[in-house]
Amino acid sequence: MTDKRDYYEILGVDKGATQKQVKDAYRRLARKLHPDVNPDPQAADKFKEVGEAYAVVSDPEKRQQYDQFGHQAFQPGMGGPGGYQGGMHIDIEDLLSGRAGGGLGDIFEELFGAARGGRARGRQARKGADLQFVVDLSFEDVAKGLNKTLRFRRHVTCPTCSGSGGAPGTQPSTCPVCHGRGQVGQTRGFMTFTQTCPRCHGAGQINPVDCNECSGKGMVEKEESLQIKIPAGVDTNSKVRYEGMGEAGMSGGPPGDLYLIARVTEHDFFVRKGDNLFCEIPITLYEAVLGAKIRVPTLTGTSTVIIPPGASTGEMITIKGKGMPHLRGWGAGDQIIKLKVITPSGLSRDQKKLYKNLQELDKTDVRRHLKTGTR
């Protein structure tokens, strides 16, 4: 007579529970009892017990045998090849990527925050890493575009071994650590975990003699000189891509790309909003009253602006096409001028007398629109 507890009781589900209910129960218990998150000395035994129960109840064939024969179905000589043999073999990379049955990948990701990854299947071609460089630009550079030389270092495929990492004339041999499988296993309790071989990195083979030029890495560092073109109209965080100018690929994979990221310095006079430029222009009281033609700075020089008579502080005047060039199209944004009337100060006695005379002549009530009240 076995002294094992009932598998359904261990999982806390009824005998007629659905597969989803079984899986949910296991997820809940696994999070609670795993030794890495539960310091209770008995947690490891309980976790092993839960795993054993789940291995049977989550498998339709084993569950049917258990329902019919109980624990005796999995005693030595019982149950045939489908019987439970006292352990679980889990491929850790399948588990972390969610390929293991019953949602185990989700459980372990929640427990450990593990990174997702696929099982190594020999030496696989992989694209090289991208490179990024920040280019500082002034407003003037952005207005007209820029050509310059960028010098940088990157890894390229070793010309001596063509990326294999082995000395010319040699052939790779079977990895002595994983014996060509590309994976190694580690047993913890009743579970066996497998992971990519640290010696051959999943290739299953190693080079008996490393290449002298790259020391077996398959790539070497090289200094590059690249003529770059920054188009007019770029803004901060705009990217320019140069295909194939990044790091070398692995095992014959293509190289990555190079990205230039623009960082435009602020201007002392202009404020950029999209492709429009905003600025503030001071005008005298006389220019505001009588109107005037004035010269204002632009990105490309100066332009004449007409101030209408009676202009006030805050009025906007637009100069068409004097903003930033459109990055993906013809033309440019506008330059928008905000007027600021400067009130004269430090007047002489004669000047004050003239303003007094003007005041007596001007009968305009600028506050006539204000409402007054009585107490």
Secondary structure per residue as TSV (DSSP state, phi and psi in degrees):
chain	resnum	aa	ss	phi	psi
A	1	M	-	360.0	126.0
A	2	T	-	-78.1	148.1
A	3	D	-	-103.6	13.5
A	4	K	-	-71.9	145.8
A	5	R	-	-74.4	156.5
A	6	D	-	-64.7	133.7
A	7	Y	H	-60.7	-39.4
A	8	Y	H	-65.7	-36.9
A	9	E	H	-66.0	-41.0
A	10	I	H	-59.9	-43.1
A	11	L	H	-81.1	-15.3
A	12	G	T	75.6	33.4
A	13	V	-	-128.0	161.7
A	14	D	-	-77.6	162.3
A	15	K	T	-63.3	-27.9
A	16	G	T	-93.4	15.9
A	17	A	-	-62.2	144.9
A	18	T	-	-75.2	166.7
A	19	Q	H	-62.1	-35.5
A	20	K	H	-65.8	-41.7
A	21	Q	H	-64.0	-38.7
A	22	V	H	-64.3	-45.8
A	23	K	H	-63.6	-43.6
A	24	D	H	-62.6	-39.1
A	25	A	H	-64.2	-42.2
A	26	Y	H	-65.1	-42.7
A	27	R	H	-57.5	-44.8
A	28	R	H	-63.9	-45.4
A	29	L	H	-70.1	-37.2
A	30	A	H	-63.9	-41.5
A	31	R	H	-64.9	-33.6
A	32	K	H	-79.5	-37.2
A	33	L	H	-104.7	-10.4
A	34	H	-	-58.6	132.6
A	35	P	T	-57.6	-27.2
A	36	D	T	-73.9	-16.5
A	37	V	T	-119.8	-9.7
A	38	N	-	-122.0	112.5
A	39	P	-	-75.9	-6.6
A	40	D	-	-60.2	126.6
A	41	P	T	-58.0	-27.2
A	42	Q	T	-84.5	-5.4
A	43	A	H	-63.0	-38.4
A	44	A	H	-62.6	-43.5
A	45	D	H	-65.7	-40.6
A	46	K	H	-67.5	-38.0
A	47	F	H	-63.9	-41.2
A	48	K	H	-63.6	-40.1
A	49	E	H	-64.5	-43.5
A	50	V	H	-63.9	-42.3
A	51	G	H	-62.9	-40.0
A	52	E	H	-64.0	-42.9
A	53	A	H	-64.7	-42.3
A	54	Y	H	-67.2	-36.3
A	55	A	H	-60.1	-30.5
A	56	V	H	-87.9	-51.8
A	57	V	H	-68.8	-27.3
A	58	S	T	-81.3	-13.0
A	59	D	S	-99.2	115.1
A	60	P	H	-54.2	-41.7
A	61	E	H	-68.5	-46.4
A	62	K	H	-66.9	-35.7
A	63	R	H	-64.4	-39.7
A	64	Q	H	-63.7	-42.4
A	65	Q	H	-64.3	-40.8
A	66	Y	H	-65.8	-42.2
A	67	D	H	-61.7	-30.2
A	68	Q	H	-86.8	-42.1
A	69	F	H	-116.9	-6.1
A	70	G	G	70.7	-152.2
A	71	H	G	-66.6	-21.4
A	72	Q	G	-64.0	-21.8
A	73	A	G	-62.8	-20.9
A	74	F	G	-117.8	17.3
A	75	Q	S	-77.7	155.2
A	76	P	T	-50.6	129.4
A	77	G	T	87.6	-1.9
A	78	M	S	-116.7	150.1
A	79	G	S	83.2	-10.5
A	80	G	G	68.9	-163.4
A	81	P	G	-65.6	-17.2
A	82	G	G	-84.8	-4.8
A	83	G	S	-70.3	156.8
A	84	Y	-	-76.4	127.7
A	85	Q	-	-103.6	16.9
A	86	G	S	88.8	13.8
A	87	G	-	-164.6	166.2
A	88	M	E	-125.5	137.4
A	89	H	E	-108.1	119.1
A	90	I	E	-122.9	126.9
A	91	D	E	-77.6	113.7
A	92	I	H	-61.2	-34.1
A	93	E	H	-75.8	-34.0
A	94	D	H	-64.7	-40.2
A	95	L	H	-64.4	-45.4
A	96	L	H	-70.2	-28.2
A	97	S	T	-88.4	0.7
A	98	G	T	88.6	8.8
A	99	R	-	-84.3	-21.1
A	100	A	S	-66.7	146.1
A	101	G	G	-67.5	156.2
A	102	G	G	74.6	17.7
A	103	G	G	77.0	20.9
A	104	L	H	-63.4	-34.0
A	105	G	H	-59.5	-42.5
A	106	D	H	-63.7	-39.8
A	107	I	H	-63.5	-48.3
A	108	F	H	-70.5	-29.4
A	109	E	H	-68.1	-37.4
A	110	E	H	-68.5	-36.3
A	111	L	H	-70.8	-43.5
A	112	F	H	-118.2	-7.4
A	113	G	-	63.6	35.8
A	114	A	-	-69.1	146.9
A	115	A	-	-75.8	145.5
A	116	R	-	-77.9	145.2
A	117	G	-	-164.0	151.4
A	118	G	-	-93.5	159.8
A	119	R	-	-68.8	138.0
A	120	A	-	-69.8	131.2
A	121	R	-	-124.6	54.4
A	122	G	S	86.1	-178.8
A	123	R	S	-70.5	115.2
A	124	Q	-	-110.5	141.2
A	125	A	-	-71.2	133.4
A	126	R	B	-134.7	140.5
A	127	K	-	-67.4	143.4
A	128	G	-	-71.0	165.0
A	129	A	-	-71.8	150.2
A	130	D	-	-80.9	153.4
A	131	L	E	-112.6	146.1
A	132	Q	E	-132.8	137.0
A	133	F	E	-133.7	138.9
A	134	V	E	-93.1	131.1
A	135	V	E	-114.7	118.6
A	136	D	E	-81.9	130.4
A	137	L	E	-130.4	145.4
A	138	S	-	-90.9	169.0
A	139	F	H	-59.4	-38.6
A	140	E	H	-66.1	-39.6
A	141	D	H	-60.5	-43.9
A	142	V	H	-67.1	-34.2
A	143	A	H	-67.2	-32.8
A	144	K	H	-117.6	-3.7
A	145	G	-	83.8	168.3
A	146	L	E	-151.2	136.5
A	147	N	E	-116.2	129.8
A	148	K	E	-153.5	171.1
A	149	T	E	-103.5	127.9
A	150	L	E	-106.6	124.6
A	151	R	E	-111.9	130.0
A	152	F	E	-154.9	171.2
A	153	R	E	-116.9	142.0
A	154	R	E	-149.4	166.3
A	155	H	E	-92.8	133.5
A	156	V	E	-123.5	161.9
A	157	T	E	-59.9	132.5
A	158	C	-	-60.3	123.8
A	159	P	T	-71.9	-20.7
A	160	T	T	-77.8	-46.7
A	161	C	T	-105.5	2.4
A	162	S	T	58.1	29.2
A	163	G	T	92.7	-3.4
A	164	S	S	-75.6	-26.5
A	165	G	-	86.2	-9.8
A	166	G	B	-98.4	152.4
A	167	A	-	-62.9	141.5
A	168	P	T	-55.0	136.7
A	169	G	T	90.2	-5.6
A	170	T	-	-101.9	158.8
A	171	Q	-	-118.8	141.9
A	172	P	-	-65.4	152.6
A	173	S	E	-121.0	167.1
A	174	T	E	-65.6	135.8
A	175	C	-	-63.2	127.9
A	176	P	T	-75.5	-14.9
A	177	V	T	-83.6	-49.5
A	178	C	T	-102.9	-3.1
A	179	H	T	58.0	39.0
A	180	G	T	87.3	-4.3
A	181	R	S	-79.0	-22.9
A	182	G	S	81.7	-2.3
A	183	Q	E	-140.1	152.1
A	184	V	E	-126.8	152.2
A	185	G	E	-114.8	155.1
A	186	Q	E	-140.8	128.4
A	187	T	E	-95.1	129.7
A	188	R	E	-129.4	106.9
A	189	G	T	66.0	-123.2
A	190	F	T	-97.4	3.7
A	191	M	E	-115.8	144.2
A	192	T	E	-113.1	123.6
A	193	F	E	-104.6	141.0
A	194	T	E	-118.3	148.9
A	195	Q	E	-149.2	168.2
A	196	T	E	-60.6	136.7
A	197	C	-	-61.9	127.2
A	198	P	T	-72.7	-18.2
A	199	R	T	-82.1	-48.8
A	200	C	T	-104.9	-2.1
A	201	H	T	58.2	35.3
A	202	G	T	91.2	-5.4
A	203	A	S	-75.5	-26.9
A	204	G	S	82.5	-7.4
A	205	Q	E	-136.4	154.5
A	206	I	E	-132.2	160.8
A	207	N	-	-88.6	124.3
A	208	P	S	-65.3	-31.0
A	209	V	S	-132.2	122.4
A	210	D	B	-74.8	150.3
A	211	C	-	-64.1	134.3
A	212	N	T	-68.2	-32.5
A	213	E	T	-75.3	-41.1
A	214	C	T	-108.7	0.3
A	215	S	T	57.0	35.3
A	216	G	T	85.7	-0.2
A	217	K	S	-81.7	-21.2
A	218	G	S	83.8	-1.1
A	219	M	E	-148.9	156.4
A	220	V	E	-130.8	158.1
A	221	E	E	-85.9	140.0
A	222	K	E	-139.0	140.3
A	223	E	E	-87.1	130.5
A	224	E	E	-115.9	152.5
A	225	S	E	-128.3	117.8
A	226	L	E	-123.9	126.5
A	227	Q	E	-80.6	115.5
A	228	I	E	-111.0	152.2
A	229	K	E	-126.2	116.9
A	230	I	E	-94.9	113.8
A	231	P	-	-70.2	151.8
A	232	A	T	-64.3	142.2
A	233	G	T	97.6	-1.3
A	234	V	-	-67.1	157.6
A	235	D	-	-128.4	172.8
A	236	T	T	-54.8	133.3
A	237	N	T	78.5	1.9
A	238	S	-	-65.0	143.6
A	239	K	E	-118.2	140.6
A	240	V	E	-119.0	129.0
A	241	R	E	-107.9	134.6
A	242	Y	E	-118.5	106.7
A	243	E	T	-67.0	135.0
A	244	G	T	77.2	8.9
A	245	M	-	-103.4	15.2
A	246	G	S	-91.7	-157.1
A	247	E	S	-70.6	154.4
A	248	A	-	-64.2	148.3
A	249	G	-	-77.5	165.8
A	250	M	B	-99.6	138.5
A	251	S	T	54.3	44.2
A	252	G	T	87.3	3.5
A	253	G	-	-71.4	159.8
A	254	P	-	-71.5	156.0
A	255	P	-	-71.9	160.5
A	256	G	-	-75.8	-173.7
A	257	D	-	-110.2	164.2
A	258	L	E	-113.0	132.0
A	259	Y	E	-118.8	131.1
A	260	L	E	-101.2	127.5
A	261	I	E	-111.3	122.3
A	262	A	E	-78.7	142.4
A	263	R	E	-134.1	104.4
A	264	V	E	-91.5	126.3
A	265	T	-	-73.0	150.9
A	266	E	-	-70.5	150.4
A	267	H	-	-99.6	147.9
A	268	D	S	-72.4	-22.4
A	269	F	S	-116.7	-42.1
A	270	F	-	-95.5	146.6
A	271	V	E	-118.9	123.6
A	272	R	E	-94.3	132.6
A	273	K	E	-133.2	101.7
A	274	G	T	68.9	-127.3
A	275	D	T	-101.3	2.1
A	276	N	E	-91.7	147.2
A	277	L	E	-116.0	132.9
A	278	F	E	-113.4	142.3
A	279	C	E	-150.6	164.0
A	280	E	E	-118.1	129.5
A	281	I	E	-117.9	123.8
A	282	P	E	-80.5	141.4
A	283	I	E	-132.3	154.7
A	284	T	E	-77.9	165.6
A	285	L	H	-62.4	-37.2
A	286	Y	H	-65.8	-42.4
A	287	E	H	-64.4	-35.7
A	288	A	H	-68.4	-39.5
A	289	V	H	-75.8	-46.9
A	290	L	H	-93.5	-16.3
A	291	G	-	84.2	157.4
A	292	A	E	-167.3	166.8
A	293	K	E	-110.0	124.3
A	294	I	E	-128.5	158.3
A	295	R	E	-99.8	130.5
A	296	V	E	-122.9	147.7
A	297	P	E	-70.0	145.5
A	298	T	E	-129.9	175.2
A	299	L	T	-64.6	-25.4
A	300	T	T	-111.7	9.0
A	301	G	E	149.3	-125.5
A	302	T	E	-136.3	158.6
A	303	S	E	-137.6	152.8
A	304	T	E	-87.9	133.2
A	305	V	E	-124.6	136.6
A	306	I	E	-96.2	121.9
A	307	I	E	-91.7	118.6
A	308	P	-	-71.1	148.2
A	309	P	T	-58.4	140.7
A	310	G	T	81.2	20.6
A	311	A	-	-67.5	149.7
A	312	S	-	-123.8	161.3
A	313	T	T	-59.9	134.9
A	314	G	T	98.9	-14.3
A	315	E	-	-66.1	146.7
A	316	M	E	-109.5	137.8
A	317	I	E	-126.1	130.5
A	318	T	E	-106.6	132.0
A	319	I	E	-106.8	109.8
A	320	K	T	-65.4	137.0
A	321	G	T	73.3	12.8
A	322	K	-	-105.9	14.8
A	323	G	S	-90.7	-153.7
A	324	M	-	-75.8	144.6
A	325	P	B	-61.7	145.4
A	326	H	-	-70.5	129.8
A	327	L	T	-66.1	-38.8
A	328	R	T	-121.8	60.4
A	329	G	S	164.9	175.6
A	330	W	S	-82.1	159.7
A	331	G	S	84.6	-168.6
A	332	A	B	-151.1	169.2
A	333	G	-	-74.1	-169.8
A	334	D	-	-109.0	159.8
A	335	Q	E	-104.8	123.1
A	336	I	E	-113.2	120.7
A	337	I	E	-102.7	131.4
A	338	K	E	-105.7	122.8
A	339	L	E	-81.4	143.8
A	340	K	E	-134.4	110.6
A	341	V	E	-78.7	126.4
A	342	I	E	-96.7	118.3
A	343	T	-	-79.6	129.5
A	344	P	-	-67.7	147.9
A	345	S	-	-134.5	166.7
A	346	G	S	66.2	38.7
A	347	L	-	-71.9	147.2
A	348	S	-	-77.5	172.3
A	349	R	H	-61.7	-40.5
A	350	D	H	-66.7	-39.7
A	351	Q	H	-65.2	-40.9
A	352	K	H	-63.2	-38.1
A	353	K	H	-63.6	-40.0
A	354	L	H	-64.5	-42.7
A	355	Y	H	-65.1	-33.5
A	356	K	H	-66.0	-41.6
A	357	N	H	-63.7	-41.4
A	358	L	H	-63.2	-37.2
A	359	Q	H	-64.2	-39.5
A	360	E	H	-69.2	-30.7
A	361	L	H	-78.5	-29.8
A	362	D	-	-87.2	112.2
A	363	K	-	-96.3	11.0
A	364	T	-	-68.7	130.4
A	365	D	-	-101.3	98.9
A	366	V	T	-73.1	-12.4
A	367	R	T	-110.0	19.4
A	368	R	T	-67.2	-22.8
A	369	H	T	-81.0	-10.1
A	370	L	S	-77.8	136.9
A	371	K	-	-84.3	144.4
A	372	T	-	-115.8	155.1
A	373	G	-	-129.0	163.6
A	374	T	-	-121.5	149.8
A	375	R	-	-85.3	360.0
